């Protein structure tokens, strides 16, 4: 059975500064919304290595870096690209409607 994706408003597009993550909570899920390289991405906001917020880290080359130990995650896939993290973090579909950034944190099964 497939659960349909439900998009909810995360923030306004005008609220996002280039390469500056914005933390939001959607349906109880912490999400980091990032505008970079002409696109908007949504990634789970908690590092898979340490229980800290990724939105407090830096963004460069479509990567978000955990401020605590320096692990980096690809904003497109959630895969770690730098140790010490070895497990990926979830990424979420994003839609832009006008100035609204919509994100779906609904998991398909």
C-alpha positions in Angstrom: 0.0 0.0 0.0 1.3 3.4 -0.9 0.5 6.4 1.3 -0.1 9.6 -0.8 2.4 12.4 -0.3 1.0 15.4 1.6 2.7 18.7 1.1 2.6 21.3 3.9 3.9 24.8 3.9 7.4 25.0 5.5 8.1 28.7 5.0 8.1 31.4 2.4 10.6 31.4 -0.4 11.4 35.0 0.4 12.4 33.9 4.0 15.3 31.7 2.7 18.7 33.2 2.4 21.1 31.6 -0.1 23.2 28.9 1.6 21.6 29.5 5.1 19.6 26.6 6.5 16.2 27.3 8.1 14.9 24.9 10.7 11.2 24.1 10.7 9.1 21.5 12.3 6.5 19.7 10.1 4.1 17.1 11.5 6.5 16.7 14.5 9.5 16.2 12.2 12.5 18.6 12.4 13.5 19.7 8.9 16.2 21.9 7.5 15.1 23.8 4.4 18.0 25.1 2.3 18.1 27.4 -0.8 21.3 26.8 -2.7 22.5 26.7 -6.3 19.1 27.8 -7.6 17.1 25.0 -5.9 15.4 24.4 -2.6 16.0 21.2 -0.6 14.5 19.7 2.6 16.6 17.3 4.7 16.0 15.8 8.2 17.5 18.3 10.6 19.2 15.8 13.0 22.7 14.5 12.2 22.8 10.7 12.0 26.1 10.6 13.9 25.3 13.0 16.8 22.0 14.2 18.0 22.5 17.8 16.8 20.7 20.2 14.4 22.1 20.3 10.9 20.5 23.7 10.3 23.2 25.2 12.6 25.9 24.0 10.1 27.2 25.5 6.9 26.1 24.9 3.3 28.5 24.6 0.4 28.4 22.7 -2.9 25.0 21.2 -2.2 26.3 19.8 1.1 25.2 20.6 4.6 27.9 20.2 7.3 27.2 19.2 10.9 28.8 21.9 13.1 29.8 19.4 15.9 32.1 16.9 14.2 32.2 18.1 10.6 30.1 15.3 8.9 28.7 16.5 5.6 25.4 15.3 3.9 24.4 15.7 0.3 21.2 17.8 0.2 19.9 15.8 -2.8 20.3 12.3 -1.4 21.0 12.6 2.4 24.1 10.4 2.0 27.0 11.3 4.2 30.0 12.6 2.3 32.3 13.1 5.2 33.1 11.1 8.3 32.4 10.5 11.1 28.7 10.0 9.9 28.2 6.7 8.0 24.4 6.6 7.9 22.3 8.8 5.6 19.5 11.2 6.8 16.1 11.4 5.1 15.5 14.0 2.4 12.0 15.2 1.5 10.2 16.3 -1.7 9.9 20.0 -2.2 7.4 22.0 -4.3 7.3 25.8 -4.8 3.9 27.5 -5.2 4.2 31.2 -5.5 6.2 32.3 -2.4 5.3 29.1 -0.5 7.9 26.3 0.0 5.9 23.1 0.4 7.5 19.9 1.8 6.2 16.4 2.2 7.4 14.5 5.2 4.9 11.7 4.6 6.7 8.4 4.2 5.7 6.0 1.5 5.4 2.3 2.3 
